[in-house]
Amino acid sequence: MPPDLHSLDLFERPAQQPIAPGAVLLHGLALAAAPQLLADIAQVTTAAPLRHLVTPGGFRMSVAMSNCGALGWVSDERGYRYSATDPLTGQPWPPMPASFRALAADAASQAGFGAFEPDACLVNRYEPGARLTLHQDRDERDKRQPIVSVSLGLPAIFLFGGPKRNDRPQRLPLVHGDVVVWGGPSRLAYHGVLPLADGEHPLTGPYRFNLTFRRAG
């Protein structure tokens, strides 16, 4: 049977869980900052509303997305890419909040990647049934920089595989406040999220939010 993600006890888990070379799960690292992070998410998504992007193949993504920082990740019939402006408004993306930058730098440092200064943060909102298929983060120029991924709200199962799409992925339960960092030998590992289960979180209601920090430019 799959684990009951709502019953996972933070104090029964190690603070750091190695996943693969260059990849680590930092349990509960974002818990203290979570209220401020969520308040800042609300401000970001007011300025740059969440939307369901379309893949180059014409499929509507089930995860609602927005961005903040100097660059934002976008997708449409022309392909996947980073843009300095929001395609919906033609305006620059909202500035990255200080709470975001501080957490991303702290997580990267604890995972062994010093001096991480992200210029892009993808804000994802999952509702029950939403999922993220296995993929690589490969649109960034400097692959020496890590990826920092923050989980807030409803729990999820994170899939973390290897450098090939058919590598069998690990299934990692993530709960509110968990942070995953990967880089180095694991920088181009395939990863994804299984369909989100129904639930209700006291801070986010029926949703899971994910912040993914990258050095894109």
N, C-alpha and C positions, 0 to 999 in steps of 0.2 A: 504494500500500500504506500502511496506517496506520503511524505511528511505533512503533518498538520501545521501549516506555516503560522497560524495564529497562536499556536501554543509554544513556539520556540522561545526558550528562556535565554536572554542575552547573557546571563551570568553562567550558563552552562556551556558557552561557546568561547573558544580562544579569541583574544583580541585581534590577532592576525592569523589568517588561514591561507597558507600558500596554495595556489591553484596550479601553477605551472611555472617554469623558469621565467622570471620577469613579471609574474602576475600574482596578485594577492587580494584577498577579501578582508577588508577592515570592518569588523563587526561593530555596529553602533557608533561609528566615528561621527556621524552627522546628527546624532540625537539632540545634543545640546543646542545646535544651531538650527534645528528643524523649524521652529516657529518663525524665525526671521527669514529663513530660506523660503518658506511658503508665502510669507507676506511679500517678499520680493518677487516671487513667481507671479503673484497676482498683479503687481505693478507692471512687470514685463509684458504679460499677456494682455493687459489693458492697452498698452501702447502698440503691441504687435500681436494681434489676436491669434489664438490657436487655429490651425487649419489642417485639413487632411490633404497631404500632398499626393500627387499622382506620379507613378513610376514612368520611366521612358516607354515602357510597354503598354501604358494606359490603365494600369491597375490603381485603384484608390487605396492608399495606406489606411489601416485600421487605427493606427496611433495618430492622435492629433498633435501637431508640432508647432513650435515657434522658436525664435532664436534671440540671443542678446550678445553683445560684444561687437568688435570691429567687423567680424564676418559672420555670416549665417549660412547654414547648409540648406540647400533647396533642391527640389526635384521636379521635373516636368518632362514634356515630350522631347526636350533638347538634351536631357541627361541629368546626372548628378553633379553638383558643383557647389562652390562657395560663392556667395555674393555679398558685397558691402551694403546693399540696399534690400529692403523688403519688397518683393515683387507685388504685394497687395497694395502698398502705399507709395512706393517709389522713394521712401525716406530711409535714412540709415536705421539699422537695428537699434533698439534701446541699449544704453550703456550696460556693461556687465556690473551688477551690484557688488559692493565690497564684500558682502557675506559670501557670495559665490567664489570670488577670487581667493579669499582667505582659506576657505575649505578646500578648494582644489589644490592650492599650494601645499597645505598641510598634509592632505592625503598622499599627494605625489611624493613628498619628502619622506613620509613614513614608509612608503613602498620602495624607497631607495632611488627616487628620481628627484634630485635637487633642482632648485631654481626654475620650477615650472611656472610659466606665465601664459595661461590660455588666452587666446584672442577670439575664441568662439565657444559658445555654450548652446547646445541644442536642448530645448525644453520639450519633453515628451509627456503627454497625458494619456494614460491607458484607462479604458473603461472595460467592464467585464466582456470577455471575448476577444479583446484586442491582443495582438501578438506582433512579434518582430521575427521575421524569418532569418535564418542563418546568413550572415554577411560579413565582410571585412570592412574596416574603416581604412580606406586607402586613398581618399581624395585630398588628404593633407600633404603639403609639400615636404615637411621634415618628419620622416618616420622615426627619427631618434627620440622624439617627444612622446610621452605616454598618453594614454586615454584614462580619464577619471570619470567614473560613472556613479552617481548618487541615487539611492532609492528612498522615496518618501511615500507614505500612505500604505495602500494595500500591499500585501506580500506577493511575490512572484517567483517563478522558477526561471533562473538565468541559465542559458545554455552556453558553455564555453568549450570550444573545440580546438582544433589544431590549424595548421597552415593550409590544409586541403578541405574542401567542402564536405567530402565524404569521411573525414576523420570523426569518429564517434565523440560527441560532446559530453562533458560532465554536466550534471544537473545540479545547480547550486540554489538552495532556497535563500531568497533575499527578503529581509523584513525592513520595516521603517527604520531609517538611519544607517543602513549598511552602505558601504562604499567599496567598489571594485576598481582596482587600478591595474592596467596591463601595458607593458612596453617591452623594449629589448627583444629577446627571442620570441616573445608572444605578441609583439605589436600587431602583426597581421593575422592573429588567430580569428577564425570564424566564431561568431557569437550571435545570440538571439534571445528571445523571451517567449516562453510557452503562453498560450492563451490565458489571459487573466481570469481568475475565478471570481465569482460573485462575492461581495463582502461589503463591509461598512467600517471605515476607519474614523476615529474621533476627530482627526484633524483634516482629513481630505474627503470624507464621505465615501462614495462608491468609486473612487479613483485611485490610481497609482501615478505619481509623478516621478520622472527620471530626469536628472540633469547630467548631460554628457559634455565634459570639457575637453577641448582639443586645442593644439597649436596648429592652426590651419594655414596661415600665411607664411 
